[in-house]
Amino acid sequence: MSIDVQQPRALGLVGSRVHIAGTAGGAFEAQFGYRIHEGHDEVVGGFTAGDGVGGHGQFQVQVDVSGASFALDRLFVEVFWVSPQDGAELDKVIVPVVYGPRIVPGYRVYQEYVIKAGDTLWSIATQFYGSGNTYTRLVRANPHVITDPNVITPGSVIRIPQS
């Protein structure tokens, strides 16, 4: 059997409802599991996928993680199927994501911002949050773009988490 997780994307910014979608199958209909965790707490569940004749079917699941006590802003979304022989988790796909509510309390959405010449993370944080001290929110929300907070490149697009 195979699993193709198309959402969320790697290092995508997610909120307290995580949308997991893709295709899975290779059997008549199969049970798949998911786990969203950060090493401290986890939310688990399952779904059925397949097309009824051994092909692949689309799946989408909305997972409410608002009750989890996540301590970190990096989560892992795992999708797998469980072996009926020994309970092993097989064909597991792991997608690392960024958990917005740990970055900005009450996180709902993000706004995209194109870095301009002369911008600093401090000035961008001041513009959007009212304080340059909150620039770490930008660093945490954009690990795919900001690898060194002292070096940002004009033309780069960053996410500004909003509550």
Backbone hydrogen bonds, N-H to C=O, Kabsch-Sander energy under -0.5 kcal/mol:
donor,donor_aa,acceptor,acceptor_aa,energy
2,S,25,G,-2.1
4,D,23,T,-3.1
6,Q,4,D,-0.7
6,Q,21,A,-2.5
7,Q,21,A,-2.0
11,L,96,P,-3.8
12,G,9,R,-2.5
12,G,96,P,-0.5
14,V,12,G,-0.6
14,V,98,V,-3.0
15,G,17,R,-0.6
18,V,16,S,-0.5
18,V,63,V,-2.9
19,H,17,R,-0.6
20,I,18,V,-0.6
20,I,61,V,-3.0
21,A,7,Q,-2.6
22,G,59,F,-2.1
23,T,4,D,-2.1
24,A,57,G,-2.4
25,G,2,S,-1.8
26,G,27,A,-0.6
26,G,55,G,-1.7
27,A,55,G,-0.6
30,A,49,A,-3.1
32,F,47,F,-3.4
33,G,80,F,-3.4
34,Y,45,G,-2.3
35,R,78,E,-2.1
36,I,43,V,-2.5
37,H,76,F,-2.0
38,E,41,D,-1.2
43,V,36,I,-2.2
45,G,34,Y,-1.8
47,F,32,F,-2.3
49,A,30,A,-2.4
51,D,55,G,-0.8
52,G,28,F,-2.2
54,G,27,A,-0.6
54,G,28,F,-0.5
57,G,24,A,-2.8
59,F,22,G,-2.6
61,V,20,I,-3.0
63,V,18,V,-2.7
63,V,61,V,-0.6
64,D,62,Q,-0.6
65,V,16,S,-3.0
65,V,63,V,-0.8
66,S,16,S,-0.7
68,A,65,V,-1.7
70,F,68,A,-0.7
75,L,73,D,-0.6
75,L,97,V,-2.4
76,F,37,H,-2.9
77,V,95,V,-2.8
78,E,35,R,-3.1
78,E,76,F,-0.6
79,V,93,V,-2.1
80,F,33,G,-2.1
81,W,90,L,-1.9
82,V,31,Q,-0.5
83,S,88,A,-2.9
87,G,83,S,-2.2
90,L,81,W,-3.4
90,L,88,A,-0.7
93,V,79,V,-2.7
95,V,77,V,-2.9
97,V,75,L,-2.6
98,V,12,G,-3.1
99,Y,73,D,-3.4
100,G,14,V,-2.8
100,G,98,V,-0.9
102,R,99,Y,-1.4
103,I,100,G,-1.8
104,V,100,G,-2.6
107,Y,104,V,-1.7
108,R,162,Q,-2.8
109,V,162,Q,-1.1
111,Q,160,I,-2.1
113,Y,158,I,-2.5
115,I,113,Y,-0.6
115,I,156,S,-3.0
119,D,116,K,-2.2
124,I,120,T,-2.3
125,A,121,L,-2.6
126,T,122,W,-2.2
127,Q,123,S,-2.1
128,F,124,I,-2.2
129,Y,125,A,-3.2
130,G,125,A,-0.7
130,G,126,T,-1.3
131,S,125,A,-0.8
134,T,131,S,-1.4
135,Y,132,G,-1.8
136,T,133,N,-0.6
137,R,134,T,-2.0
138,L,134,T,-0.6
138,L,135,Y,-0.7
139,V,135,Y,-1.6
140,R,136,T,-2.8
141,A,137,R,-2.0
142,N,138,L,-0.8
142,N,139,V,-0.7
145,V,142,N,-1.7
146,I,142,N,-3.3
147,T,145,V,-0.9
151,V,148,D,-2.4
155,G,115,I,-3.3
156,S,153,T,-2.2
158,I,113,Y,-2.8
158,I,156,S,-0.5
160,I,111,Q,-3.2
162,Q,109,V,-3.5
